[in-house]
């Protein structure tokens, strides 16, 4: 989404923010009360000790990283990223400690979630990426319990920005911006609520791309191939450009043998946030954002793709929308086009990505290349009680034929870097021609 935040990716997202009761009601007698209190006090003491020890481990790891001054540039960049992740984990553990002190979190969940974070950090420091990912995955349920996933909270408790979701015969695949899990994160689910890590969808980048700077992936199935479009920075000028990789399976691995980017728009500040879609006849198109430059604002563009989906078709891209409403704060990005009821709806994000003002808008388009108009005077979806700054909407059809919207958002009170952006899913409905985001069940 914005050029300012690429590379700022936080993997460790065990944030503790949801308050729950500490003891069950209806204790039968004084003896039972005393037993429950004693057990709870023991849990509090054990959890405080665990948090204190984990925090000490994180501090020690941070100090070790600070004195590391040898190795390649890539290694140094990775160590810097890990240091940032550890800093975020320390803040999150401090929140856990505060919650324990006031009895506002589930003690067992704190113990399990924070323990997994600690193991993941240790694995990262040892250079064991696979073990780090495994440690986070093993405590996913505990962390979700603390985040309130059953009441409109996230469906995955760790950083998963710029999501894209596709349905393949009842199995859903979600793709997200780079992290320690790899260049392109990939997860699997059969119900859109329970997700598991499935590795790195793009283990090897094109020769012109810079490692550690890949984001905003989107996948489409075309003929017999799966096509993954993504943003990458060039190795020399660091201009942000679009590329495409192919695979025979949705889980990859995708390969990109391109010698040059698919699109760059260097005079407009670079190109990011690619999103493919099909028209009513099944022909492929691509929409994306130019960052802005040479006196031009950020702009969302679209262009037809060739039959293979690996090259743009025609000589020029079509301008779809630019910022035109106050809530957008001169920013439109993160497009996602979908054919709905005989027309095309272009979902997009507006405003500053790292604030609670970030929101999701929609435009109606008369065809796959527009023209497009904005039917609402404001955004379609804004900050709610369970999250802030929603954006990066990816609209897709589930196995039952329902429209769904995956998006990223911050937890309340934890907006902006270095906090993680978590994955949320909501069902969409069309009411009088206008998309509506249904409340979570």
N, C-alpha and C positions, 0 to 999 in steps of 0.2 A: 504494500500500500504506500506509504509516503517514502520518499527518498531519504528522509532524515533518520529513519529508524532501522534500515536494513542492517543486519548483523547484530542487532541488540536482541538476542533471543535467550530467553530464560527457560531452561529445561526443568529445573527443580521447582515445582509449583505446589508444594504441600502447604497451602495457606489455610489457616484455621480461623473461620469467622462466624460460624453458626452456633448459636446458643441452644442447648438442650437441657432438660432436667437431669439432675445427678442421681436421684433416687426415685424408685417407683412408689406411687401412692398406695395407700391401703395396707399399711403394716399392722399386723394383727395384735401385737402386744409389746410391752416394754423390752422384753428380752430380744425380740426380733429387731426392734429399733436399734438397740445397742449393738447387735451383731452387724447390722447394715452400716451403721455409722463407723464402726471399727474397720470394716472392710473398705469402705470408701476412703477413710483417712489413710489406710495403708496404701491404697491405689494412688492417692494424691501424693504421698511421700515418694513412692516409687517413680511416679511420672515426673515429679520435680527433679529427682536425681537423674533420670534418663535425659531430660531436657538439658540439665546443667552439663552432664558429661558430653552430650552430643554437641552442645554449643562450644565446649572446650576443644573438641575435636575439630570443629569447623574453624575456630580461631587459629589453631595450630596449623591446619592445612593452608589457610590463607597466608600465614607468615612464611610457610615454606615456599609457596608460589611466588611471593614477593621477592625472595632472594634468588629465585631461579633466573639466571641471566645467560644461559647457554642454549644452543639449539638453533634450528632453522626458523625463518620468519613464520612459517605455518605453525610450528610448535609454539612459538611465542604468542601468536594470535589465539591458539587454542587454550593456552594457559590463562590468557587474559579473560577469555570467555568463561572458563571454569571459575576464576576468581570472582567474577560478577555473579555467577550462579550461587557460589557459596555465600556471598554477601546477602543475596536475596533469601537463601535458606536460613541464615542467622536471624534475619528480621522475622521470618515466619515462625521460627522456633521461639522467638521472644513473645510473639502473639500467643503461641501455645502455652507458654509458661504463665502469661497473664490470665489466660482462660482457665488454667488449672487452679490458680490462686482464688478465682471467684466462683469456681464450680460451674462454669458456663460451657464446657465442652465434654464430650464423651471420653473418659479417661483411657479406655482401651484403644479407641481410635487414635488418640494422640500418641499413645505409646507405639502403636504399630506403624502409623504413618511417618512419624518423626524418625523411627528406627530405620525405615526403608530409605528415607532421605539421607540419613547418616551413612548407610551402607553404599548408597549410590555415589555420594561424594568421595568416599574412600576408594571406590573403584575407579572413579574419574581420575583421582590423583595418581593411582597406580597405572593409568593408561589403559584400563580394561573397559572399553566402551560397551561391550556386550553385557558385562556384569552390571554396569551402571544402569543400563536400560532395564535389565531384568529385575534389579532391586526396586526401581520405581514401579514397574508393572506388578510386582508382587504385593504392593500395598495400595493399589489403585482403589479397591473397595473401601478400605479404611479411610483413605483421604476423601473419597466421595461422601462418606458418611458425615464427615465434618463440614463438607461444603454444601450439604443439603440438596443433593441431586434429585431426590424424590419430590421436592417442592419447587421445581422450576430452576434448580441449580444446574451446574455444568454436567455433561455426560462423561467428561474425562478430566481428571483433577490436575493435569500437568500442562505445560505450555504447548499449545497447538494452534498457532496463528495462521491466518489466510487459508481457511479450510476449503476443500473441494470434496464432494461425496458423489459416488455413483452406485447404482444398484446392479448387481450381476446375479440374476437368478435367485434373489432373496438374500444374498450376502452383500453387505455394504462395505465399500472401501473408501476410506477417508485419507486424503493427502494434505500435508501441511508443510509450512516453511521449515527450513533447515534447523537442526538442533544437534545435540551430541548423538542422536539416533541416526544421523546421516544427512546427506544433502537434501533429500525430500523424505519427510516422515510419512509412514503409511500405517494405518490401523484397519482392523476388520471388526465387523459386528453383524449379528443376525437380527437385531431388534432396535437399532439406533440408540440404545441406552447403555449397553455394555460393550466396551471396546477393548481390544487387545492389540498391542504393538505387533507389527508384522515386518519390521526391519526398515531398510533403506530402499526406497523405490528407484533411486538413481545413484548407484554406488560410484559411477565414473562419469565425470563431466566432459563436455566437449573440450577440445584442446584450447579453445580461445577463452574459456570461462575461468573465473577465479574461484578456487575452493573457499567454502565458508560464506559465500554471498549468493545463495540460491533461495528463492522464496516465491510465494504466491503461485503454487502449482494448480493446474486444473486438468482433468482427464476426460477424454471422450472415447467411446467405442465406435470405430468407423471401419466397415467391412470386416476384415479379419484381424485388425490390429487395434491396440489401445494406444492412444496418443497422449503424451504428457507434455503440456505447455508450461513453461516456467520462466521466471526472471533470473538473469545472471549478470554479473559485472564482468566486463572485458578485462583480460589480464594486464593490458597495458594502460589504457586511458581510464579504466574503471567506470566507463559509461555503462548505464544499465540498459540491457537489451533483452529481447525475447528469443526463446529457442524452443525446440520440440524434440522429444525423444519417443521411441517406439518400443512396444513389447507385445508378445503374444498372449500374455496373461495380465489381468488387472493388477496383480501384486508384483509384477515385474520379474526380474530387473529390467528397467527401461534402459535403452542405449541411445546415445546421441553422437553420431559420427559427423555432425556438421563441421564445416571449416570456417563458417562465419555465422553471425546471428540471423535469425529469421526477420527481425525488425529492430531498429534502434532509435530512429528519429533524433539524431544527435543535435540538430538545431533547435529542438523543442525540449531539451533537457533529458532525453532518454525515454525509453519505453518500459513499462512495468505492468503487472497485473493482467496477464493474458487469460482469456476465458473463451473456450470454444462452444459452439452451439450449432444445431441443425435447423434448417428452415422446414417449411411444410412438406417439401419434396425430398427431404433427407440430405440436402446439400450442405456441406460444412462451411462455417464462417468463424471468424475470430474477432473478439472485441478486446480492447486494452486501453491503458491510460498513458498519455504523454505527460511528463512531469511539469512541463511549462518552461518557457524560455523565449528569448528574442521578443519580448513584449507580449507573449501569448500566455494565457492562463493554463492550468491543468485542464486536460481535455480527454474525453472518452471517444475512441475511434472504433471503426469496424471495417472489415474487408473480407471478401470471399476467399476461401482456401481452394487449392486444387483437389482433384478427386482422391488423392492419397492423404490429404491433410497436412502435408509436410512443407508446403510453399504457399505464399500468398498469391492470389489470382488477380490480375489487373494491375494497372500502373499506380493507382492512388487509393488511399484509405478514405473512408467517409466519416465526416464529423458527426457524432451522435448527440452528445450533450456537453455543455460547459457549465460552470457555476453561474447560477442566475437567481438564487434565493439566499436570503440572509443567513439562514441556519447552516448553509454549506461553508461559510467562511472562506470563499474563494477556492475550495477544494472539492473535486469530484474524482473518485477512484474506485477500485475494486468492483468492476462491472460483472454482472451475471445476467445473461439474456435467456429468456424462456418463452416458448410459444404457449399462449394461454387463450382458450376460447376464441380462436380465429385471429388473435392479434399477438403482438410481441411485447412483453414486459421486460424492461431493462432495470434491474435492481443495481444499486450503487451505494457507495459510502460517501459521506460528506463531513466537513469540518476537520479538526486536528485529531489525528489518530490516537494521541496519548492524553486525551482529556475525556471527561464525562459528557462533553458536547458532541462527540463523535456519534453518528447515527446512520440509519439506513434509509435511503430514499428510493423512489420508483419513477420511471418514465414510461409512457405508452408510446410504442412505435408501430407505424402502419405496415412495416415490412422488415425483413431481416437487416436492412441497411437504413432503416428509418423512412421518413423523418420521425423524430421523437418529440413529445411534449410531456411536461410534468403536470399530472392531474391534481396534485395536492399542493397546497400553499406551504406545507412544512414537510418534515420527514415522515416516513411510514412507521418507523420503529425507533424508539429512543430508550434511554436508561430506565431501568425498572428497579423494583425493590431487591431483586436477587442478582443484579449485575449493573455495570455502568459502561458507557461508551461502546455499544454494539456496532459491529462493522464486518466487512469482508463477507457479506452474504453470498452463499452459494445455493441456488435453488435447484432442486432435483425432484424426480417422481419416485415414490417408494414402490415396493413390490405390490401394494394394493391399489396403486394408481392415484394416491394422494400426493399433493404438492407438499414438499418439506423444504425448510430453509435451515441450513447449517450456518453458523456465524461464530465469530470470536467476540469475547467481551472480558472486561476486567471485573474482579469482585468488588463489591462496594467498599470504599475506603482504601482500595489498593490499586489505584489507577496510575498508569504510566510506568516507565522504566524505573527499576528493574523487575517490577512485578510481572507475572505471566499473564498471557491472554488465553483463556480457557475456551473449550469447545461447547457450544450450546446447539440444540436442535429444537425447532418449533414447526408445527404444521401450519400451512397456509390455506386460506379459503378466498374465493373470489366473490365479492358481494357488490352487486350493481356495477360490475366491471372493474372494481378496485380491489387489489390484493389486501387481505386482512391477516394479521398474524394472530393465530388462536392462542389463548392462554394455556399454559401447561396443565395437563390433567393431574 
